[in-house]
Every structure is written in C-alpha cells, then in structure tokens.
Amino acid sequence: MRTRWVWRWLSVLLLTGWGLWVWLTPCEQERTLARIRKEGVVRIGYSVGAPYVFFDGNGELTGSEIELAKAIVARMGIAKIDWQQTTFGSLLAELEAGRFDVIAAGMFITSRKAKRVRFSEPTFRAVQGLLVRAGNPHALHSYKDVATQPTLKLAVLHGSNESEMLRDMRMPESRIVLVPDARTGRVAVETGLADGLAISSPAISFMRAQGTLGSTEAATPFLPMRIGTWARDGFGAFVFRLPDQELCESWNRQQANILASGDNRRVRRKFGFTDEDLPTDRTTAQILSEYPARSRTR
C-alpha cells in the first residue's frame, strides 16, 4: 500500500511539473520580443571578423551581418540597437546568460551549436579557404596538406567551424593555433607562428579587396574538403536563445524580404561577396538535418 501511495504522488508531481513547463514555455518565448518592443531596444552581440563585422576607417561598426541586422531591426520597428562586443568564442555563453538578445557575427549553422541556440534562416554561404605566406612555400592546397606534414601548424579562429574540422581530422592540439580574429591569424602566418590560416573564402576575398593581405596570399588552387561529417559549404545565420522562437520568427520574416531584394546583393558585393556566396533555397532545418553525426556535444 505504501509503495502504491508513493507512486501515486510521484505521478502527480510529474504531471504538475509537465503542466507548468507547457504553461511557462510560451511565456518565455514571448518575453524577449515583448520587452524589445516595449523598450524599443534590441541588444545585439558581435565579435570583430571582416567581412561579417568590423570597424571602418571612421570607427563605425559595419560589415555584411551588421548592415543586414540594421535593416531587419528597422523593418521590425525597433528604434535602437545596443551593440555588445565580445570574443567569438564567448558569444554563445553570453547569449545564453542574457547579455544580449541576438548574435550577429557570421556564425555558421551546425547541429552542435543548435543544441544550445536557435538559428535564423541562412544569410550567406561560404566555402573553406586557406591563407598562406606569399609564394606558398609549403605548397598547401587543402587542410589535409597541412595535417599530413607533422611540422606545420594551422591558425584558426577560436570557436569557428574550422577549429571543429581540424579536431575531427584528429589534428593534434599542439599544431592548432587559436586566434581571436582574422587579422591576428594573418599576422601569425606572416611571422611564422603558423603556416596557414584556415578561414572562410569571403573573409579572404575581403582582405584582398581591402589590400590587407600583407605578405600572405590565398592558397590557389584550393581544394575544399568534406571532413568527416563537415560539408564543403558552410551557411551563416543570426543566433537567438532557444526559448526565443517568436523573436526568431519575427526576425526571419523581415530578413526574407531583405534577402530577396536587389539591395541586399549590392550591399553584399561591397563586402567582397559574390552571387555564389548568397544563401540558397535550403532552410536552416534542412541544413541541420543533413548532418546528424554532428550532434555530439563539444
């Protein structure tokens, strides 16, 4: 009798907890967007990494994702953006902690990250790229070329897709040089601290257009690789907290209108993007479904 009584109370407690979760979850989803509309301010976190985010010659924050975010926020009728700078590797943790409401940093859509956060629909597509010293002294034309030469080191942005790829290739940590941004990575290559910088192709194209490659160059030809479950192409997006479904959906509606316009192409070209770098008709859900093996937690 006592055992039956205990199980009955446990069932009641479980059902009560489930009911509270169902009741509270929609409130949590609605809270962020409601606050933003009430206050007229959205907090956007970013890390510097051209062409997605950088400061121009006048010290103004700009970049492909920054300008797109500004246009979306204006269409949503939100009067002000409170920009919050941090490092790329800290973005997800600070979003989850509530420091900001959206991430605008050219972050790639992956199943690993999707366990922690919610992605908008894709805003751009990018293939792998490699920056090497002028003349490409080690004849590097793929990440595999670096991995198979045991004395070489490769720089990558901390928290980037490329850093995950190298680990999936079983490249030793001692041969991976983590850097906070592309500029630091380029300097690492120039000074010999690293033999290459693994970075997306739009970033290299922008550095070339701006004349900031210094004594480095793009590895040409370069062979993008499918590494384990990592595809040759990456897709970038804005990022939200998991409960903020309503905010993400409202953001996506305005984003779709902008991406379909000719203005978006003109803005993107200013930052070194080509038509090949524009998002395809694949949705975030489709992209995530294609890489189930990526679901292991970091």
N, C-alpha and C positions, 0 to 999 in steps of 0.2 A: 504493500500500500504506500509505504513511504517513497519507494522508487517511482511509482506512478505519479505521486504528488509532485516530486522534483521535476520529472519530465514535463508535466503539465505547465509548471511555472516557467521552465526554460522555453517552452514553445511560445508562451505568452510574451516573454521578454524579447524573443527573436522576432516575432511578428510585430511587436511595438517598435523595435528598432528599425525594421524594414520600412514600416509606415512612416516613421519620422524621416528616414533617408529620402523616400519618394517625395515627401512633402517639402523638405528643405532644399533638395537639389534644384528645382526650378527657381526658387528664390535666389539661390547662389548664382545661377546663370543670369538672372535678370539684374542682379545688384550692381555689377560693374557698369553696364551700359546705362542704367538709370542714373547712377552717380555722375557719369561723364556728361550726360545730357543736362542734369541739374546744375552741375558746376560749370559746364561749358569748357572743360579742360580734359584732354586725354594725355596721359603720361606715356611717352614712348622711349624705350631703352635702345641704345645703339652702341656699337663699337666701331672704331675707325678702320676702314678697309676699302680702298678705292677698287672699282668704280661704284661700289654699292653705297658707301658712306665715307665722306672726307670733308675737310675744310678747304674752301677755295682760297684764292690769293688775297681776298678781303677778310678772311677769317670767318666766312659764313658757312654754316653747315649745309652740305649739298650731297649729291650722289643719286644714282638711279632709284634706290629704295627710299631715300629721303624725299625726293621730289614726288614720287608716287604716293607716299604716305601723306604729304601735304595736300595733294589733290583729293585723296579719298576723304580725309578729315574735313576739308572744305565742303565736299558734297554731302557729308553726313550732318552738316550744320553745326559743327563743333567749332567754337570761336578760337580756341588756343591749344597749342601743343606745348607740353612741358617736357623738354628733351633731357634725358638722363644718360650720361655717358658711363661706360664701364668697359671691362675687357671682354673679348669674345667668349672666353672660357667661363665667365661669370654670368653671362646673360640668362641662361635658363634658371639658375638658382635664384637670381634676383627677381626674375619674373614671378617665380613660384612664391617667393617671400613677400610679394606685393609692392615692390619698389616702383614698378611701372605696370602698365596695362597691355602694352603691345611691344614686340621686338621688331625693329627694322634694321637688319644687318646683313641681308643677303644670305640668311641661314638656309641650308639645304634640307629638304624634306627627307626624313629617314624614319624607319619603324622604331629604331631605338629611342629617338627623341619623342616620337609620337606616344610613347608610354607615359611621358611626363607632361607634354604640352599639346596644344591644338594648333594646326597649321591652317592658314588661309589657302585659297586656290593658288596654283603656281603663278609667279610673277616673271620668271625668266628661266631659261635653260642654259646650262654651261657644261662643256666637256673638260676633261682633265688637261692640265698644262704643266710645263716644266721650265723653270728659269735656270740658266747655267751661266758660267763665266764666258766672256766673249771668246769666240773660237771653239767653244765646246770641247775643251781639252780631253775629256774622258769619253767623248763620243756617246753621249747619253741621249737616247731617243724614246725611252719609256721608263716607268718606275721600276720595272724588272731589271733594266740595265744597271740601275743604281744598286738594287737589292743583291744582285749576283756578284758585285765587286766588293769584297768584305772590308776594304779600307775606306770606302766612300760613306759620306753622311748626307742626309737629306733634311732640309729645313721644312717645317710645316707650321701652319697657324694652330695654336693651341685650341682644341675643341672642334677643329674642322673635319670635314669628310675625309680629307687626305690623310689626316693623322690616324683616323679609324682604318682606312685602307691599308696603311703601312703595317699596322698591328695585325690585321687579318692576313697579311703576307708573311707574318712571323719575322718581320724585320726587328732586330734587337733594339731595345730602348736606347742603348749606348750610341746607336747610329742615327737616332732621330733627334733633331734639334728643334725644340718647340720655341716658336717666336710669337709675339703678341699681335703683329701686323705685317703686311706685305713689305713695307719699307724696311723694317728690321730684318726680314727674311732676305731681301735683296742685298743689304749690307753684309749679312752673314755669308752670302755667296761671294761677294766681292772680296771680302777679307780672308776667305779660305776656311772660315769656321764651318761652313757647309759646302758641299759640292753641287748642290742644286736646291731649288725651292719648288716644292710641289704646291701648285695653286691653280685655280680655275682659269680657263682661257680668257674670259672677259677682263680679268684683272691684269693679265699680261698685255692684252691689246690696249688697255687704257694707259698703262705705264709707257708703252711705245708711243702712243699718240701724244702724251704729255712730255715726252723727251726725258723721262726719269729712269730709264733702264740703266744709266751709268755704264759700268764696264761689264754688264750682263746682257744676255740675249735669250730669246725664246729658243728652246731646243727644236730644231727643224731638220727633217720631218719629225713629228712626234706621234707615237702610237698610243692612243688611249686604250686602256685595258679594262676588261671585266675581271675584277679581282675578287675571288670568292663569290659572294652574293652582291658585290657592288657593281652597279651598271656603269657603262662608259659615260652616260649623260647624268647630270645632276639637275634638280629642279629647286629653285629657291622660292621662299614664301615669307610672309609675315607670320608672327607667332603669338599665341594667346595662351592664357591659363586654361587647363582642361575644363573647368566649370563654365567658362565664358563663351558658351555656344551662341547665345543671342548676339553678343558683340561681334563675334567672328562672322556670323551670317549677315549682319548689317554691313560689316566691312566688305565682305565678298560681293554683295550686290553693287556697291559703288565701284569697287575695283573692276568688276566685269565690264562696266560701262566705259571706264577709262582705257582698259587694255584693248578694247575693240576700236578705239579711235585712232585716227592718224596722228594726233598729237603725241600719243604715247610712243610711237615709232620715232618721231622727231626727237623727243627728249632722250630716248634710249641711245640713239646714234651719237648724241652729244657726249655720251659717256663710254663710247667705244663698242657698243653692242651692234651686232648685225642682225639681219632678219632671222638667221639661224639660231640666234640667242633668245628669240622671243618664245614665250611658252606655247606649247602645242595644245591640242584639244583634250589632252589627258588631264583628268581631275586628280586632286590630292588623294582621294580614296583609291583610285586606280593605281597610282604610283606606289602607295603603301602596300597594296595587295600583291604587287609584283615581287616584293622582297620579304617573304615571310621569314626567311632564315636570319634576317637582321634583328629579329625580335629579342635576341638575348640581351640582358641588361648589361650596361657598361660595368 
